[in-house]
Amino acid sequence: MPWCTREKIRQVSADAQRIHDDVATGRLTIHAHANDSHTTVAVGTYAQGVRQA
């Protein structure tokens, strides 16, 4: 991804890890997802409301 800075790549990676951890611990439930071959989107809810970063 040459258009991304190293800092942006680190941030996206950290965000993805946080989402993964939240799903793995049951804090975040994904209800639906869609993929159009270019972009994946998902709809989910947090068990205790919105997670604060």
Residue pairs with C-beta under 8 A, 6 or more apart in sequence:
1 9
4 12
18 51
18 53
19 28
22 28
22 46
22 51
23 29
23 30
23 44
26 47
27 46
27 47
27 48
27 51
28 44
28 45
28 46
28 47
28 51
29 44
29 45
29 47
30 42
30 43
30 44
31 43
31 44
31 45
32 42
32 43
33 40
33 41
33 42
33 43
34 40
34 41
34 42
